[in-house]
Amino acid sequence: MVQKPLILISVLVLLISLDAATAQEPIYREPLWTYEIRRDYFGSPSISASSNGSRIALGVSVINESADKWLYFGEVFMFDAKGDLIWKRTVDYGVSIDLSQDGKFMVVGEDRGIQLFDEKGGLLWNFTEVMYNSVSISQDGSYIAAGGRLIRDDYHSISLYGREGDLIWRFEVKNDVIASISTSSDGAYVAAAGRRTLFLLDKKGNLTLKFSFEKRIKPAPFPNEVRISSDGKYVALGAPEGLFFFDRNGLLWHFGQMISSVSISSDGTYIAAADEHRFYLLNKNGSVLWKQERRYDRWPVDVEISPNGMYIAAAEVNYDFSSIYLFSRQGRLLWSDENISVGHLPIISLDFSKDGEYLTVGIASAEGVGMIMLYSNKGFEIEPTSPPSTEQPPVFGKAYLLIIFLVLAAVCALLVKRRN
């Protein structure tokens, strides 16, 4: 009587076959368009997209070699949704940019100050008293936050400007360097990250929150990155010391170490982060919803969550190639574009349109090749929008079914041997 063991084995073989047939392979996704820039050398790219993806801004720092000296400068570009270049301007080195949600205003921070351009590339105003290495603009372009070092002094500052270029307030930062800045959608709150301290200020320049690290990893392998929710209620800080999550009253929780990139959904419900080995999605309670291991030959460099929290984009690089991945909020890989080649030591910047339908990617390499690419996320069936469980769901892949099959096959063989 060996019918039951044989039936059991047959069922398991069928399950494995079904799993193999239905397992979703990652979908290769080509960009809708690519625009390539060639110079002698590039610094880190800065990228920003309007809410509907109709305007895309790129800023790059450039080093060109002339006959007797090196030339350091910056360039900013404005594209439409089809990839056509609308305008281009030359600025100073150390470029950081941000675009208003309607695409009508682009703020540019650089080594000699800050500039505001309109949608046609017209310069609205320019100030040169501060070396601004990080800028952020409110959704309608009414407020511009900037962080950097005062040119004539040795200390940094956080500043808030109006659309007309009026300085609303300036907050002096002693004994620290402002590395990243982020403003709420209406400009009512400004979050800024130094190398040792987080600052949260209101529209009047009042300091509402200050958090300093008790211990600092030295040397820090990368600068801190800060993101604030649209309403200014939550702040996420990524640093070598880990991921820190705050409300306006103080620290709520801390996670991990060596966080190189962080992003937050508009309502502050979801936080995406990357460390040396993995990409993570957490909820505002600090629970890890899922994590994705990096490829063995690459390391994570950037992560971005769409404002509505539906998509998470992740970027990995090695010395010669880059990879882009798009995940659903539930952790399912929707598409990937791997082995993008722009030369040695690529650096990547990511940004979503407000609805998440478009992903903009800026890549620059030390060999002087830069690219901006636009991907479409349309055509993917997204899981229900209810919040996912805070526990990792069980994974029944082919490997797990194979293990179960081998164990039960051994048991069945033993039963058959005993019956005989």
Secondary structure, DSSP 8 states (H G I E B T S, - for coil): --HHHHHHHHHHHHHHHHHHHH----EE---SEEEEEE-SEE---EEEE-TTSSEEEEEEEEEEE-SSSEEEEEEEEEEETTS-EEEEEEE-SS-EEEE-TTSSEEEEEETTEEEEEETTS-EEEEE-SEEEEEEEE-TTSSEEEEEEEETTSSSEEEEEEETTS-EEEEEEE-S----EEEE-TTSSEEEEE-SSEEEEEETT--EEEEEE-SS--SS-SS--EEEE-TTSSEEEEEETTEEEEEETTEEEEEE-S---EEEE-TTSSEEEEE-SSEEEEEETTS-EEEEEE--TT-EEEEEEE-TTSSEEEEEEE-SSEEEEEEEETTS-EEEEEEEEE-SSS-EEEEEE-TTSSEEEEEEE-TTSEEEEEEEE-TT-----SS---SS------HHHHHHHHHHHHHHHHHHHHHH-
